[in-house]
Amino acid sequence: MRLLPAALCPESHRSSIAHHPCSAEVPMKRRLLLAAATGSALMLGGCASQNIDQYRTEKPELDLKQYFNGTLDAYGVFTDRSGAVVKRFTVVMNCSWQGNEGVLDEDFTYSDGTTQKRVWRLTKLPDGKYTGTAGDVIGTAQGQARGNAFYWTYTLSLPVDGNVYEVRFDDWMYLMTDKVMLNKATMSKFGVKLGEVTLSFTKR
């Protein structure tokens, strides 16, 4: 990835290439989107305009510690701003907990044959709150569970073409049954939406 393409930037910013990471080079859009797709998952949305409290009474109630325990399979797609599928992927997750400390070990396989590993380390806090860290996550992810939903936000570091870019993820997860959960994540940079990740988790 080089610079964020002008197609993803507000019109007023397109003349400030020297000061703002926007570029009119169309191929760069593809690079950024593919990099973000490769960097995505558990996360793996919607934006924070939703209020997690609106799901307080929804069932089945999600206990993240209970659901992400054992082995899970996930299937997902990354879509660009137009809704076109840019990349498909599958994930095998091996999850375990010691008290309120959890490890989510994720192995990704992408439609182009590339693979990736991410290990999340989660901490369960009072009142349905969680924090998490991973090797390519900047700082600490923050999450909140209510009813059957979980909202999760973090900033991912994406290294491409010798540069590193920070992309924000806003994740929403919804427990459908005791074994199936749906997840939608919105990716953005400088407040500009880059694309979305949609996936389903199935607990073995």
LINRAQUI-V320768 format. One record per helix or strand of 3 or more residues. SS is the DSSP state (h for helix, s for strand). FROM is the first residue (numbers start at 1). TO is the last residue. Records with the same first field share a line. If there is no record, write none. Layout:
SS = FROM-TO ; FROM-TO
//
This chain:
h = 6-8 ; 11-13 ; 26-39 ; 52-55 ; 64-67
s = 70-80 ; 85-98 ; 101-110 ; 115-124 ; 129-133 ; 137-146 ; 149-160 ; 163-175 ; 180-189 ; 192-203
//
